[in-house]
Each structure stands twice: as C-alpha cells, then as structure tokens.
C-alpha cells in the first residue's frame, strides 16, 4: 500500500483503502486475525475499474459501497458484480459520502449553495440542506471557492440520525440532525474556520491542515486533528503526515476529551464493542495501529 488512508471493520473483516493504490485500492483482511483475504477496486478506466476511490462504507446488509469521484459514481460491490449510481450533474466533484440508508446517500455540496445533499440510488437529488457556517468570507468569496475551502470529511450514524462534518482546512466540527433537518451545534476550535485566498474562483489555503477523519458513535463523535500550518509545510518543517490526537465530543458538540497518540495517523475507526481505536500510520511500513479507548471523563 502506498497511502493507507481509510479503514473499516465488520464483525469478521478489516478493510484498508489505499488512496494512491498502484493496482487495487481496497484490501481485505480477516479481523481480528489479520490474515489477507483479497484486494479489489482495480485501478483503470475500463469496465469495472476505478479512476480513484475517496471513501468506503458498509450498509446494513454488509455490502460494500465506494465513491469514485473522478467517474462521479457511487458503486456497490455485490456477489453478482458492481452496481453503479451516477451522481447528478448538478453536484461538483463529490469528495465524500455516507449512507443515510441502504438506498440514499449523504454527500457534501461543493456548489456552495447548500451544506449537504441527499441523493437516491437512481442518482437524483431528493433534498438539499444547510449552508456553510462561515462568519468571515461569504461576502468576499465565490460560492465554489468557499465550498472548496470548507471541504469536510463526513460520517453519519443512522441509529441516532447524527451527521458530523469536519473541516480539512480548519478546526470546525458541524453536527446535524438529518432526520429533523436541523443544526445541533457548530464547534469551532482554537484554529478557527478555514483560511484561504480566492484566486480566480479557486480557494488557495493559507491556514492549517485540520481534520482528516471523523466517526459518529452511539454516544460520542471522534475526530482526527492534524493542526499544523501550511506555512510550516512550505518551509519543510513537517516531516511526517497525519494527526496525533483524536478529539472526542458528545453528540451535542460538547468537548469531552483528547486522545494523544504516539504515532501520527491519517485515518481511523472505532470498535465500540472492544472499546479500541484502529488507526493508519502512512509514515510506517507497519501502518496498522490499535489503541484502547480511555475511560471518558
């Protein structure tokens, strides 16, 4: 694997998504035994191949779904092959998705008009919701540039209807009740909202690398935070990629605790049954890490 970026677990399997896979993007192992099972998601532009994969999800039936942003498709892997949903032309390059249910997706909106959209399995937008919660840039930035700067990683838990959106270029965690179409809380950390300059309608970041992954659990929300500046990156002061702390919030956005890690990781998942964090260290030849969750304050 060249850049292990996303990780998912089921009762018996562990899946790692390689963001820059040279041949396949997804690798399956037994869990917890970690014996290799197979790789799939072949890189290419032919039938049944993928130009890229941005994220992987599992539905209530245990079937795997993936997002190919370059092909503008969400694809389900079944025992009989691949089933594709073409995303609406109205959406601008969708970079993440979550499953609202087994036939509806939640996707961030990159037109800047809304915060997220619900798309059905036929590729039709059935609902748009929210706005980017900026307090600084709306009057001076184009909608598209603003949406680029506010790119967020998302997760949704159908058991409590909570959608969390965590900014890649700032320290803002948005919490929504999708079922009731309401904002629960906007939690802004010390680094604030994404900073950028508008260059010809494109957002050029000049703040920080913020969050890179988020998980909505039964009672808490977990977000992986990097926190270093683009200035330090440009000066070569950052020697490894990833974040070394996981911020924990309750479902109303109240900060609970920060887990400080001894490695920098790019992605993670939470095993709530075993009370563990499983993370991916892209800087290591042994990228898979497991930590016990602390007893929360």
Secondary structure, DSSP 8 states (H G I E B T S, - for coil): ---EEEEEE-SSEEEEEETT-SSEEEEEEETTT--EEEEEEEBSSSTT-BS---EEEE-TT--EEEEETTTTEEEEEETTEEEEEE--TTS-----EEEEETTEEEEE-SSSS-SEEEEETTS-EEEEE-----SSSTTTS-HHHHHHHT-EEEEEETTTTEEEEEESSS-EEEEEETTTTEEEEEEE-TT-S--EEEETTEEEE-SB--EEEEEE-SSEEEEEE---BHHHHHTT---S-SEEEEEEEETTS-EEEEEEEEEEESEEEEETTTTEEEEE-TTSSS-EEEEE-----
